[in-house]
Amino acid sequence: MPTISMFYGILILMYFYDNKKHNIPHIHAEYGDYAATIIIEDGTILDGNLPPAKMKLVQAWIEIHRDELMADWKLAVSGEPLFKIEPLR
C-alpha cells in the first residue's frame, strides 16, 4: 500500500485493487494508533476514526487535491504505480 503523502504526522495511503470492499474512491489516513478510510468525493469517514483536529487537516488536504486523488484512484484500482501528492503546508 503506497504512501502518497505525509503531513503533520498523518500518513495518507491508497491500496492497489481496493475497489472490492468499498466500491467508492477513498483514501486511508493513519495517525499514531488511529486509522480511517475517507471518501475522496466529500471527505466523509467510511470506516475508523482520527482525532477531530487531524481529520479537519485531512479534509482540507482532500479538498485541495481532489483531482489528483481521483487520478491516483484510477491508477490504484488498475494496479499501476501512484503519484505522490504534495503535503499540506
PDB file of N, CA, C and O in Angstrom:
ATOM      1  N   MET A   1       0.849  -1.168   0.000  1.00  0.00           N
ATOM      2  CA  MET A   1       0.000   0.000   0.000  1.00  0.00           C
ATOM      3  C   MET A   1       0.899   1.237   0.000  1.00  0.00           C
ATOM      4  O   MET A   1       1.550   1.530   1.002  1.00  0.00           O
ATOM      5  N   PRO A   2       0.934   1.945  -1.095  1.00  0.00           N
ATOM      6  CA  PRO A   2       1.811   3.125  -1.179  1.00  0.00           C
ATOM      7  C   PRO A   2       1.338   4.303  -0.331  1.00  0.00           C
ATOM      8  O   PRO A   2       0.147   4.603  -0.245  1.00  0.00           O
ATOM      9  N   THR A   3       2.313   4.955   0.289  1.00  0.00           N
ATOM     10  CA  THR A   3       2.047   6.220   0.971  1.00  0.00           C
ATOM     11  C   THR A   3       2.131   7.297  -0.093  1.00  0.00           C
ATOM     12  O   THR A   3       3.176   7.474  -0.718  1.00  0.00           O
ATOM     13  N   ILE A   4       1.027   8.023  -0.306  1.00  0.00           N
ATOM     14  CA  ILE A   4       1.022   9.038  -1.351  1.00  0.00           C
ATOM     15  C   ILE A   4       1.308  10.440  -0.809  1.00  0.00           C
ATOM     16  O   ILE A   4       1.639  11.350  -1.569  1.00  0.00           O
ATOM     17  N   SER A   5       1.176  10.607   0.525  1.00  0.00           N
ATOM     18  CA  SER A   5       1.512  11.893   1.122  1.00  0.00           C
ATOM     19  C   SER A   5       1.682  11.713   2.629  1.00  0.00           C
ATOM     20  O   SER A   5       1.231  10.726   3.208  1.00  0.00           O
ATOM     21  N   MET A   6       2.339  12.684   3.243  1.00  0.00           N
ATOM     22  CA  MET A   6       2.547  12.661   4.685  1.00  0.00           C
ATOM     23  C   MET A   6       2.660  14.100   5.165  1.00  0.00           C
ATOM     24  O   MET A   6       3.427  14.884   4.607  1.00  0.00           O
ATOM     25  N   PHE A   7       1.898  14.451   6.199  1.00  0.00           N
ATOM     26  CA  PHE A   7       1.956  15.800   6.766  1.00  0.00           C
ATOM     27  C   PHE A   7       1.445  15.786   8.196  1.00  0.00           C
ATOM     28  O   PHE A   7       0.501  15.067   8.523  1.00  0.00           O
ATOM     29  N   TYR A   8       2.076  16.586   9.042  1.00  0.00           N
ATOM     30  CA  TYR A   8       1.687  16.721  10.450  1.00  0.00           C
ATOM     31  C   TYR A   8       1.503  15.374  11.153  1.00  0.00           C
ATOM     32  O   TYR A   8       0.611  15.215  11.986  1.00  0.00           O
ATOM     33  N   GLY A   9       2.354  14.413  10.810  1.00  0.00           N
ATOM     34  CA  GLY A   9       2.295  13.091  11.429  1.00  0.00           C
ATOM     35  C   GLY A   9       1.225  12.173  10.861  1.00  0.00           C
ATOM     36  O   GLY A   9       1.038  11.061  11.355  1.00  0.00           O
ATOM     37  N   ILE A  10       0.525  12.624   9.833  1.00  0.00           N
ATOM     38  CA  ILE A  10      -0.546  11.842   9.206  1.00  0.00           C
ATOM     39  C   ILE A  10      -0.004  11.192   7.934  1.00  0.00           C
ATOM     40  O   ILE A  10       0.595  11.862   7.093  1.00  0.00           O
ATOM     41  N   LEU A  11      -0.218   9.894   7.801  1.00  0.00           N
ATOM     42  CA  LEU A  11       0.128   9.176   6.569  1.00  0.00           C
ATOM     43  C   LEU A  11      -1.130   9.037   5.733  1.00  0.00           C
ATOM     44  O   LEU A  11      -2.186   8.662   6.244  1.00  0.00           O
ATOM     45  N   ILE A  12      -1.017   9.341   4.445  1.00  0.00           N
ATOM     46  CA  ILE A  12      -2.125   9.159   3.514  1.00  0.00           C
ATOM     47  C   ILE A  12      -1.721   8.024   2.572  1.00  0.00           C
ATOM     48  O   ILE A  12      -0.692   8.097   1.900  1.00  0.00           O
ATOM     49  N   LEU A  13      -2.539   6.982   2.536  1.00  0.00           N
ATOM     50  CA  LEU A  13      -2.216   5.781   1.773  1.00  0.00           C
ATOM     51  C   LEU A  13      -3.353   5.417   0.831  1.00  0.00           C
ATOM     52  O   LEU A  13      -4.502   5.813   1.028  1.00  0.00           O
ATOM     53  N   MET A  14      -3.004   4.654  -0.194  1.00  0.00           N
ATOM     54  CA  MET A  14      -4.002   4.143  -1.121  1.00  0.00           C
ATOM     55  C   MET A  14      -3.587   2.720  -1.494  1.00  0.00           C
ATOM     56  O   MET A  14      -2.464   2.486  -1.940  1.00  0.00           O
ATOM     57  N   TYR A  15      -4.504   1.783  -1.307  1.00  0.00           N
ATOM     58  CA  TYR A  15      -4.240   0.385  -1.636  1.00  0.00           C
ATOM     59  C   TYR A  15      -4.412   0.139  -3.133  1.00  0.00           C
ATOM     60  O   TYR A  15      -5.216   0.801  -3.789  1.00  0.00           O
ATOM     61  N   PHE A  16      -3.658  -0.809  -3.664  1.00  0.00           N
ATOM     62  CA  PHE A  16      -3.888  -1.283  -5.022  1.00  0.00           C
ATOM     63  C   PHE A  16      -5.114  -2.196  -5.014  1.00  0.00           C
ATOM     64  O   PHE A  16      -5.344  -2.917  -4.044  1.00  0.00           O
ATOM     65  N   TYR A  17      -5.889  -2.168  -6.074  1.00  0.00           N
ATOM     66  CA  TYR A  17      -7.073  -3.012  -6.252  1.00  0.00           C
ATOM     67  C   TYR A  17      -8.039  -2.913  -5.057  1.00  0.00           C
ATOM     68  O   TYR A  17      -8.615  -3.917  -4.640  1.00  0.00           O
ATOM     69  N   ASP A  18      -8.210  -1.706  -4.514  1.00  0.00           N
ATOM     70  CA  ASP A  18      -9.002  -1.514  -3.288  1.00  0.00           C
ATOM     71  C   ASP A  18     -10.444  -1.119  -3.586  1.00  0.00           C
ATOM     72  O   ASP A  18     -11.044  -0.372  -2.814  1.00  0.00           O
ATOM     73  N   ASN A  19     -11.007  -1.598  -4.679  1.00  0.00           N
ATOM     74  CA  ASN A  19     -12.384  -1.251  -5.002  1.00  0.00           C
ATOM     75  C   ASN A  19     -13.331  -2.437  -4.787  1.00  0.00           C
ATOM     76  O   ASN A  19     -14.472  -2.413  -5.247  1.00  0.00           O
ATOM     77  N   LYS A  20     -12.862  -3.460  -4.096  1.00  0.00           N
ATOM     78  CA  LYS A  20     -13.703  -4.633  -3.850  1.00  0.00           C
ATOM     79  C   LYS A  20     -14.564  -4.453  -2.593  1.00  0.00           C
ATOM     80  O   LYS A  20     -15.783  -4.612  -2.652  1.00  0.00           O
ATOM     81  N   LYS A  21     -13.936  -4.122  -1.459  1.00  0.00           N
ATOM     82  CA  LYS A  21     -14.661  -3.967  -0.201  1.00  0.00           C
ATOM     83  C   LYS A  21     -15.472  -2.674  -0.199  1.00  0.00           C
ATOM     84  O   LYS A  21     -16.668  -2.693   0.090  1.00  0.00           O
ATOM     85  N   HIS A  22     -14.836  -1.571  -0.515  1.00  0.00           N
ATOM     86  CA  HIS A  22     -15.501  -0.264  -0.581  1.00  0.00           C
ATOM     87  C   HIS A  22     -15.449   0.165  -2.046  1.00  0.00           C
ATOM     88  O   HIS A  22     -14.415   0.639  -2.517  1.00  0.00           O
ATOM     89  N   ASN A  23     -16.528   0.005  -2.748  1.00  0.00           N
ATOM     90  CA  ASN A  23     -16.525   0.316  -4.174  1.00  0.00           C
ATOM     91  C   ASN A  23     -16.798   1.802  -4.400  1.00  0.00           C
ATOM     92  O   ASN A  23     -17.663   2.180  -5.190  1.00  0.00           O
ATOM     93  N   ILE A  24     -16.054   2.617  -3.702  1.00  0.00           N
ATOM     94  CA  ILE A  24     -16.153   4.066  -3.821  1.00  0.00           C
ATOM     95  C   ILE A  24     -14.732   4.613  -3.665  1.00  0.00           C
ATOM     96  O   ILE A  24     -13.978   4.115  -2.829  1.00  0.00           O
ATOM     97  N   PRO A  25     -14.353   5.615  -4.443  1.00  0.00           N
ATOM     98  CA  PRO A  25     -12.992   6.159  -4.322  1.00  0.00           C
ATOM     99  C   PRO A  25     -12.719   6.680  -2.905  1.00  0.00           C
ATOM    100  O   PRO A  25     -13.477   7.486  -2.365  1.00  0.00           O
ATOM    101  N   HIS A  26     -11.626   6.203  -2.324  1.00  0.00           N
ATOM    102  CA  HIS A  26     -11.299   6.581  -0.949  1.00  0.00           C
ATOM    103  C   HIS A  26      -9.793   6.506  -0.699  1.00  0.00           C
ATOM    104  O   HIS A  26      -9.033   5.948  -1.490  1.00  0.00           O
ATOM    105  N   ILE A  27      -9.399   7.088   0.424  1.00  0.00           N
ATOM    106  CA  ILE A  27      -8.017   7.014   0.895  1.00  0.00           C
ATOM    107  C   ILE A  27      -8.024   6.415   2.289  1.00  0.00           C
ATOM    108  O   ILE A  27      -9.069   6.289   2.928  1.00  0.00           O
ATOM    109  N   HIS A  28      -6.840   6.050   2.743  1.00  0.00           N
ATOM    110  CA  HIS A  28      -6.655   5.595   4.107  1.00  0.00           C
ATOM    111  C   HIS A  28      -5.730   6.604   4.782  1.00  0.00           C
ATOM    112  O   HIS A  28      -4.682   6.958   4.242  1.00  0.00           O
ATOM    113  N   ALA A  29      -6.127   7.059   5.965  1.00  0.00           N
ATOM    114  CA  ALA A  29      -5.311   8.003   6.724  1.00  0.00           C
ATOM    115  C   ALA A  29      -4.950   7.352   8.054  1.00  0.00           C
ATOM    116  O   ALA A  29      -5.799   6.762   8.721  1.00  0.00           O
ATOM    117  N   GLU A  30      -3.691   7.467   8.426  1.00  0.00           N
ATOM    118  CA  GLU A  30      -3.219   6.908   9.696  1.00  0.00           C
ATOM    119  C   GLU A  30      -2.504   7.990  10.488  1.00  0.00           C
ATOM    120  O   GLU A  30      -1.728   8.777   9.946  1.00  0.00           O
ATOM    121  N   TYR A  31      -2.782   8.008  11.778  1.00  0.00           N
ATOM    122  CA  TYR A  31      -2.121   8.938  12.693  1.00  0.00           C
ATOM    123  C   TYR A  31      -1.954   8.217  14.018  1.00  0.00           C
ATOM    124  O   TYR A  31      -2.929   7.997  14.736  1.00  0.00           O
ATOM    125  N   GLY A  32      -0.720   7.846  14.344  1.00  0.00           N
ATOM    126  CA  GLY A  32      -0.477   7.076  15.564  1.00  0.00           C
ATOM    127  C   GLY A  32      -1.272   5.782  15.537  1.00  0.00           C
ATOM    128  O   GLY A  32      -1.162   4.993  14.598  1.00  0.00           O
ATOM    129  N   ASP A  33      -2.079   5.569  16.578  1.00  0.00           N
ATOM    130  CA  ASP A  33      -2.903   4.366  16.675  1.00  0.00           C
ATOM    131  C   ASP A  33      -4.246   4.512  15.961  1.00  0.00           C
ATOM    132  O   ASP A  33      -5.042   3.573  15.945  1.00  0.00           O
ATOM    133  N   TYR A  34      -4.499   5.665  15.381  1.00  0.00           N
ATOM    134  CA  TYR A  34      -5.770   5.923  14.686  1.00  0.00           C
ATOM    135  C   TYR A  34      -5.655   5.589  13.207  1.00  0.00           C
ATOM    136  O   TYR A  34      -4.589   5.728  12.607  1.00  0.00           O
ATOM    137  N   ALA A  35      -6.762   5.149  12.630  1.00  0.00           N
ATOM    138  CA  ALA A  35      -6.812   4.885  11.192  1.00  0.00           C
ATOM    139  C   ALA A  35      -8.236   5.128  10.710  1.00  0.00           C
ATOM    140  O   ALA A  35      -9.201   4.786  11.392  1.00  0.00           O
ATOM    141  N   ALA A  36      -8.355   5.722   9.528  1.00  0.00           N
ATOM    142  CA  ALA A  36      -9.677   5.984   8.964  1.00  0.00           C
ATOM    143  C   ALA A  36      -9.637   5.785   7.456  1.00  0.00           C
ATOM    144  O   ALA A  36      -8.618   6.016   6.805  1.00  0.00           O
ATOM    145  N   THR A  37     -10.764   5.352   6.920  1.00  0.00           N
ATOM    146  CA  THR A  37     -10.980   5.270   5.486  1.00  0.00           C
ATOM    147  C   THR A  37     -11.898   6.440   5.151  1.00  0.00           C
ATOM    148  O   THR A  37     -12.973   6.581   5.733  1.00  0.00           O
ATOM    149  N   ILE A  38     -11.467   7.280   4.205  1.00  0.00           N
ATOM    150  CA  ILE A  38     -12.167   8.536   3.943  1.00  0.00           C
ATOM    151  C   ILE A  38     -12.530   8.633   2.464  1.00  0.00           C
ATOM    152  O   ILE A  38     -11.693   8.390   1.595  1.00  0.00           O
ATOM    153  N   ILE A  39     -13.775   8.989   2.186  1.00  0.00           N
ATOM    154  CA  ILE A  39     -14.269   9.117   0.816  1.00  0.00           C
ATOM    155  C   ILE A  39     -13.662  10.363   0.176  1.00  0.00           C
ATOM    156  O   ILE A  39     -13.690  11.446   0.761  1.00  0.00           O
ATOM    157  N   ILE A  40     -13.118  10.205  -1.021  1.00  0.00           N
ATOM    158  CA  ILE A  40     -12.468  11.324  -1.718  1.00  0.00           C
ATOM    159  C   ILE A  40     -13.490  12.380  -2.125  1.00  0.00           C
ATOM    160  O   ILE A  40     -13.213  13.574  -2.016  1.00  0.00           O
ATOM    161  N   GLU A  41     -14.641  11.971  -2.583  1.00  0.00           N
ATOM    162  CA  GLU A  41     -15.631  12.905  -3.119  1.00  0.00           C
ATOM    163  C   GLU A  41     -16.070  13.972  -2.124  1.00  0.00           C
ATOM    164  O   GLU A  41     -16.181  15.145  -2.478  1.00  0.00           O
ATOM    165  N   ASP A  42     -16.323  13.564  -0.866  1.00  0.00           N
ATOM    166  CA  ASP A  42     -16.857  14.543   0.083  1.00  0.00           C
ATOM    167  C   ASP A  42     -16.121  14.603   1.431  1.00  0.00           C
ATOM    168  O   ASP A  42     -16.499  15.382   2.306  1.00  0.00           O
ATOM    169  N   GLY A  43     -15.082  13.792   1.598  1.00  0.00           N
ATOM    170  CA  GLY A  43     -14.290  13.844   2.823  1.00  0.00           C
ATOM    171  C   GLY A  43     -14.934  13.210   4.035  1.00  0.00           C
ATOM    172  O   GLY A  43     -14.469  13.425   5.155  1.00  0.00           O
ATOM    173  N   THR A  44     -16.000  12.428   3.849  1.00  0.00           N
ATOM    174  CA  THR A  44     -16.629  11.781   4.994  1.00  0.00           C
ATOM    175  C   THR A  44     -15.914  10.477   5.333  1.00  0.00           C
ATOM    176  O   THR A  44     -15.284   9.853   4.480  1.00  0.00           O
ATOM    177  N   ILE A  45     -16.028  10.083   6.599  1.00  0.00           N
ATOM    178  CA  ILE A  45     -15.396   8.852   7.072  1.00  0.00           C
ATOM    179  C   ILE A  45     -16.259   7.661   6.686  1.00  0.00           C
ATOM    180  O   ILE A  45     -17.455   7.623   6.976  1.00  0.00           O
ATOM    181  N   LEU A  46     -15.646   6.706   6.041  1.00  0.00           N
ATOM    182  CA  LEU A  46     -16.296   5.464   5.650  1.00  0.00           C
ATOM    183  C   LEU A  46     -16.118   4.418   6.745  1.00  0.00           C
ATOM    184  O   LEU A  46     -16.996   3.588   6.981  1.00  0.00           O
ATOM    185  N   ASP A  47     -14.958   4.474   7.411  1.00  0.00           N
ATOM    186  CA  ASP A  47     -14.640   3.483   8.434  1.00  0.00           C
ATOM    187  C   ASP A  47     -13.536   4.046   9.322  1.00  0.00           C
ATOM    188  O   ASP A  47     -12.694   4.806   8.844  1.00  0.00           O
ATOM    189  N   GLY A  48     -13.524   3.690  10.602  1.00  0.00           N
ATOM    190  CA  GLY A  48     -12.465   4.107  11.517  1.00  0.00           C
ATOM    191  C   GLY A  48     -12.654   5.523  12.032  1.00  0.00           C
ATOM    192  O   GLY A  48     -13.741   6.094  11.953  1.00  0.00           O
ATOM    193  N   ASN A  49     -11.557   6.083  12.567  1.00  0.00           N
ATOM    194  CA  ASN A  49     -11.613   7.457  13.070  1.00  0.00           C
ATOM    195  C   ASN A  49     -10.224   8.061  13.197  1.00  0.00           C
ATOM    196  O   ASN A  49      -9.217   7.354  13.227  1.00  0.00           O
ATOM    197  N   LEU A  50     -10.199   9.376  13.270  1.00  0.00           N
ATOM    198  CA  LEU A  50      -8.999  10.174  13.520  1.00  0.00           C
ATOM    199  C   LEU A  50      -9.369  11.212  14.563  1.00  0.00           C
ATOM    200  O   LEU A  50     -10.548  11.534  14.711  1.00  0.00           O
ATOM    201  N   PRO A  51      -8.386  11.751  15.298  1.00  0.00           N
ATOM    202  CA  PRO A  51      -8.702  12.865  16.189  1.00  0.00           C
ATOM    203  C   PRO A  51      -9.312  14.007  15.361  1.00  0.00           C
ATOM    204  O   PRO A  51      -8.886  14.234  14.228  1.00  0.00           O
ATOM    205  N   PRO A  52     -10.302  14.729  15.908  1.00  0.00           N
ATOM    206  CA  PRO A  52     -11.003  15.770  15.144  1.00  0.00           C
ATOM    207  C   PRO A  52     -10.097  16.789  14.455  1.00  0.00           C
ATOM    208  O   PRO A  52     -10.344  17.146  13.303  1.00  0.00           O
ATOM    209  N   ALA A  53      -9.061  17.260  15.133  1.00  0.00           N
ATOM    210  CA  ALA A  53      -8.167  18.261  14.514  1.00  0.00           C
ATOM    211  C   ALA A  53      -7.423  17.671  13.323  1.00  0.00           C
ATOM    212  O   ALA A  53      -7.237  18.351  12.313  1.00  0.00           O
ATOM    213  N   LYS A  54      -6.996  16.421  13.426  1.00  0.00           N
ATOM    214  CA  LYS A  54      -6.291  15.762  12.322  1.00  0.00           C
ATOM    215  C   LYS A  54      -7.255  15.480  11.172  1.00  0.00           C
ATOM    216  O   LYS A  54      -6.882  15.586  10.004  1.00  0.00           O
ATOM    217  N   MET A  55      -8.494  15.123  11.506  1.00  0.00           N
ATOM    218  CA  MET A  55      -9.493  14.874  10.468  1.00  0.00           C
ATOM    219  C   MET A  55      -9.741  16.137   9.653  1.00  0.00           C
ATOM    220  O   MET A  55      -9.872  16.066   8.431  1.00  0.00           O
ATOM    221  N   LYS A  56      -9.806  17.280  10.307  1.00  0.00           N
ATOM    222  CA  LYS A  56     -10.009  18.547   9.593  1.00  0.00           C
ATOM    223  C   LYS A  56      -8.852  18.833   8.642  1.00  0.00           C
ATOM    224  O   LYS A  56      -9.068  19.336   7.540  1.00  0.00           O
ATOM    225  N   LEU A  57      -7.628  18.518   9.058  1.00  0.00           N
ATOM    226  CA  LEU A  57      -6.468  18.696   8.186  1.00  0.00           C
ATOM    227  C   LEU A  57      -6.576  17.792   6.956  1.00  0.00           C
ATOM    228  O   LEU A  57      -6.308  18.226   5.835  1.00  0.00           O
ATOM    229  N   VAL A  58      -6.968  16.540   7.172  1.00  0.00           N
ATOM    230  CA  VAL A  58      -7.106  15.604   6.052  1.00  0.00           C
ATOM    231  C   VAL A  58      -8.204  16.075   5.106  1.00  0.00           C
ATOM    232  O   VAL A  58      -8.029  16.022   3.888  1.00  0.00           O
ATOM    233  N   GLN A  59      -9.321  16.530   5.638  1.00  0.00           N
ATOM    234  CA  GLN A  59     -10.412  17.003   4.786  1.00  0.00           C
ATOM    235  C   GLN A  59      -9.999  18.223   3.971  1.00  0.00           C
ATOM    236  O   GLN A  59     -10.362  18.339   2.800  1.00  0.00           O
ATOM    237  N   ALA A  60      -9.242  19.134   4.580  1.00  0.00           N
ATOM    238  CA  ALA A  60      -8.749  20.302   3.839  1.00  0.00           C
ATOM    239  C   ALA A  60      -7.807  19.861   2.730  1.00  0.00           C
ATOM    240  O   ALA A  60      -7.871  20.380   1.616  1.00  0.00           O
ATOM    241  N   TRP A  61      -6.933  18.906   3.028  1.00  0.00           N
ATOM    242  CA  TRP A  61      -5.994  18.393   2.036  1.00  0.00           C
ATOM    243  C   TRP A  61      -6.742  17.723   0.880  1.00  0.00           C
ATOM    244  O   TRP A  61      -6.390  17.918  -0.283  1.00  0.00           O
ATOM    245  N   ILE A  62      -7.774  16.932   1.199  1.00  0.00           N
ATOM    246  CA  ILE A  62      -8.579  16.283   0.159  1.00  0.00           C
ATOM    247  C   ILE A  62      -9.207  17.335  -0.746  1.00  0.00           C
ATOM    248  O   ILE A  62      -9.182  17.192  -1.968  1.00  0.00           O
ATOM    249  N   GLU A  63      -9.759  18.371  -0.171  1.00  0.00           N
ATOM    250  CA  GLU A  63     -10.405  19.440  -0.948  1.00  0.00           C
ATOM    251  C   GLU A  63      -9.423  20.059  -1.948  1.00  0.00           C
ATOM    252  O   GLU A  63      -9.779  20.320  -3.098  1.00  0.00           O
ATOM    253  N   ILE A  64      -8.209  20.288  -1.507  1.00  0.00           N
ATOM    254  CA  ILE A  64      -7.184  20.902  -2.362  1.00  0.00           C
ATOM    255  C   ILE A  64      -6.733  19.960  -3.472  1.00  0.00           C
ATOM    256  O   ILE A  64      -6.454  20.402  -4.586  1.00  0.00           O
ATOM    257  N   HIS A  65      -6.661  18.666  -3.173  1.00  0.00           N
ATOM    258  CA  HIS A  65      -6.043  17.694  -4.095  1.00  0.00           C
ATOM    259  C   HIS A  65      -7.022  16.665  -4.673  1.00  0.00           C
ATOM    260  O   HIS A  65      -6.598  15.593  -5.104  1.00  0.00           O
ATOM    261  N   ARG A  66      -8.305  16.969  -4.688  1.00  0.00           N
ATOM    262  CA  ARG A  66      -9.314  16.003  -5.124  1.00  0.00           C
ATOM    263  C   ARG A  66      -9.036  15.450  -6.529  1.00  0.00           C
ATOM    264  O   ARG A  66      -9.131  14.241  -6.742  1.00  0.00           O
ATOM    265  N   ASP A  67      -8.698  16.312  -7.480  1.00  0.00           N
ATOM    266  CA  ASP A  67      -8.442  15.838  -8.850  1.00  0.00           C
ATOM    267  C   ASP A  67      -7.257  14.876  -8.903  1.00  0.00           C
ATOM    268  O   ASP A  67      -7.309  13.854  -9.586  1.00  0.00           O
ATOM    269  N   GLU A  68      -6.186  15.211  -8.177  1.00  0.00           N
ATOM    270  CA  GLU A  68      -5.014  14.335  -8.136  1.00  0.00           C
ATOM    271  C   GLU A  68      -5.347  13.000  -7.454  1.00  0.00           C
ATOM    272  O   GLU A  68      -4.873  11.944  -7.872  1.00  0.00           O
ATOM    273  N   LEU A  69      -6.163  13.066  -6.405  1.00  0.00           N
ATOM    274  CA  LEU A  69      -6.565  11.846  -5.708  1.00  0.00           C
ATOM    275  C   LEU A  69      -7.387  10.943  -6.614  1.00  0.00           C
ATOM    276  O   LEU A  69      -7.205   9.725  -6.608  1.00  0.00           O
ATOM    277  N   MET A  70      -8.281  11.523  -7.386  1.00  0.00           N
ATOM    278  CA  MET A  70      -9.089  10.713  -8.303  1.00  0.00           C
ATOM    279  C   MET A  70      -8.215  10.077  -9.388  1.00  0.00           C
ATOM    280  O   MET A  70      -8.449   8.937  -9.791  1.00  0.00           O
ATOM    281  N   ALA A  71      -7.216  10.814  -9.853  1.00  0.00           N
ATOM    282  CA  ALA A  71      -6.289  10.251 -10.842  1.00  0.00           C
ATOM    283  C   ALA A  71      -5.520   9.086 -10.231  1.00  0.00           C
ATOM    284  O   ALA A  71      -5.356   8.050 -10.876  1.00  0.00           O
ATOM    285  N   ASP A  72      -5.043   9.241  -8.990  1.00  0.00           N
ATOM    286  CA  ASP A  72      -4.338   8.155  -8.306  1.00  0.00           C
ATOM    287  C   ASP A  72      -5.276   6.971  -8.071  1.00  0.00           C
ATOM    288  O   ASP A  72      -4.855   5.821  -8.188  1.00  0.00           O
ATOM    289  N   TRP A  73      -6.541   7.238  -7.741  1.00  0.00           N
ATOM    290  CA  TRP A  73      -7.508   6.154  -7.514  1.00  0.00           C
ATOM    291  C   TRP A  73      -7.638   5.288  -8.762  1.00  0.00           C
ATOM    292  O   TRP A  73      -7.630   4.060  -8.677  1.00  0.00           O
ATOM    293  N   LYS A  74      -7.757   5.930  -9.914  1.00  0.00           N
ATOM    294  CA  LYS A  74      -7.884   5.176 -11.167  1.00  0.00           C
ATOM    295  C   LYS A  74      -6.655   4.311 -11.412  1.00  0.00           C
ATOM    296  O   LYS A  74      -6.769   3.182 -11.890  1.00  0.00           O
ATOM    297  N   LEU A  75      -5.484   4.839 -11.083  1.00  0.00           N
ATOM    298  CA  LEU A  75      -4.259   4.053 -11.216  1.00  0.00           C
ATOM    299  C   LEU A  75      -4.250   2.887 -10.222  1.00  0.00           C
ATOM    300  O   LEU A  75      -3.909   1.758 -10.577  1.00  0.00           O
ATOM    301  N   ALA A  76      -4.626   3.175  -8.984  1.00  0.00           N
ATOM    302  CA  ALA A  76      -4.578   2.164  -7.921  1.00  0.00           C
ATOM    303  C   ALA A  76      -5.477   0.975  -8.219  1.00  0.00           C
ATOM    304  O   ALA A  76      -5.062  -0.168  -8.031  1.00  0.00           O
ATOM    305  N   VAL A  77      -6.704   1.221  -8.681  1.00  0.00           N
ATOM    306  CA  VAL A  77      -7.605   0.094  -8.931  1.00  0.00           C
ATOM    307  C   VAL A  77      -7.156  -0.730 -10.138  1.00  0.00           C
ATOM    308  O   VAL A  77      -7.606  -1.859 -10.331  1.00  0.00           O
ATOM    309  N   SER A  78      -6.275  -0.160 -10.940  1.00  0.00           N
ATOM    310  CA  SER A  78      -5.700  -0.904 -12.065  1.00  0.00           C
ATOM    311  C   SER A  78      -4.361  -1.538 -11.710  1.00  0.00           C
ATOM    312  O   SER A  78      -3.776  -2.253 -12.523  1.00  0.00           O
ATOM    313  N   GLY A  79      -3.872  -1.276 -10.488  1.00  0.00           N
ATOM    314  CA  GLY A  79      -2.602  -1.842 -10.054  1.00  0.00           C
ATOM    315  C   GLY A  79      -1.387  -1.124 -10.602  1.00  0.00           C
ATOM    316  O   GLY A  79      -0.284  -1.672 -10.594  1.00  0.00           O
ATOM    317  N   GLU A  80      -1.577   0.100 -11.080  1.00  0.00           N
ATOM    318  CA  GLU A  80      -0.473   0.871 -11.647  1.00  0.00           C
ATOM    319  C   GLU A  80       0.185   1.747 -10.576  1.00  0.00           C
ATOM    320  O   GLU A  80      -0.445   2.069  -9.569  1.00  0.00           O
ATOM    321  N   PRO A  81       1.444   2.132 -10.787  1.00  0.00           N
ATOM    322  CA  PRO A  81       2.135   2.987  -9.807  1.00  0.00           C
ATOM    323  C   PRO A  81       1.408   4.311  -9.598  1.00  0.00           C
ATOM    324  O   PRO A  81       0.849   4.892 -10.529  1.00  0.00           O
ATOM    325  N   LEU A  82       1.432   4.771  -8.346  1.00  0.00           N
ATOM    326  CA  LEU A  82       0.754   6.014  -7.977  1.00  0.00           C
ATOM    327  C   LEU A  82       1.728   7.179  -7.929  1.00  0.00           C
ATOM    328  O   LEU A  82       2.934   6.998  -7.764  1.00  0.00           O
ATOM    329  N   PHE A  83       1.189   8.361  -8.073  1.00  0.00           N
ATOM    330  CA  PHE A  83       1.983   9.580  -7.948  1.00  0.00           C
ATOM    331  C   PHE A  83       1.893  10.097  -6.525  1.00  0.00           C
ATOM    332  O   PHE A  83       0.840  10.013  -5.892  1.00  0.00           O
ATOM    333  N   LYS A  84       2.995  10.632  -6.022  1.00  0.00           N
ATOM    334  CA  LYS A  84       2.989  11.321  -4.726  1.00  0.00           C
ATOM    335  C   LYS A  84       2.215  12.614  -4.882  1.00  0.00           C
ATOM    336  O   LYS A  84       2.205  13.211  -5.959  1.00  0.00           O
ATOM    337  N   ILE A  85       1.565  13.052  -3.808  1.00  0.00           N
ATOM    338  CA  ILE A  85       0.804  14.298  -3.808  1.00  0.00           C
ATOM    339  C   ILE A  85       1.378  15.212  -2.728  1.00  0.00           C
ATOM    340  O   ILE A  85       1.689  14.771  -1.621  1.00  0.00           O
ATOM    341  N   GLU A  86       1.510  16.482  -3.067  1.00  0.00           N
ATOM    342  CA  GLU A  86       2.074  17.469  -2.142  1.00  0.00           C
ATOM    343  C   GLU A  86       1.393  17.418  -0.780  1.00  0.00           C
ATOM    344  O   GLU A  86       0.171  17.291  -0.704  1.00  0.00           O
ATOM    345  N   PRO A  87       2.164  17.513   0.286  1.00  0.00           N
ATOM    346  CA  PRO A  87       1.570  17.529   1.624  1.00  0.00           C
ATOM    347  C   PRO A  87       0.910  18.881   1.922  1.00  0.00           C
ATOM    348  O   PRO A  87       1.127  19.870   1.221  1.00  0.00           O
ATOM    349  N   LEU A  88       0.119  18.888   2.960  1.00  0.00           N
ATOM    350  CA  LEU A  88      -0.481  20.121   3.447  1.00  0.00           C
ATOM    351  C   LEU A  88       0.606  20.906   4.160  1.00  0.00           C
ATOM    352  O   LEU A  88       1.351  20.351   4.967  1.00  0.00           O
ATOM    353  N   ARG A  89       0.699  22.185   3.867  1.00  0.00           N
ATOM    354  CA  ARG A  89       1.734  23.021   4.499  1.00  0.00           C
ATOM    355  C   ARG A  89       1.113  24.115   5.306  1.00  0.00           C
ATOM    356  O   ARG A  89       1.826  24.917   5.910  1.00  0.00           O
TER     357      ARG A  89
END
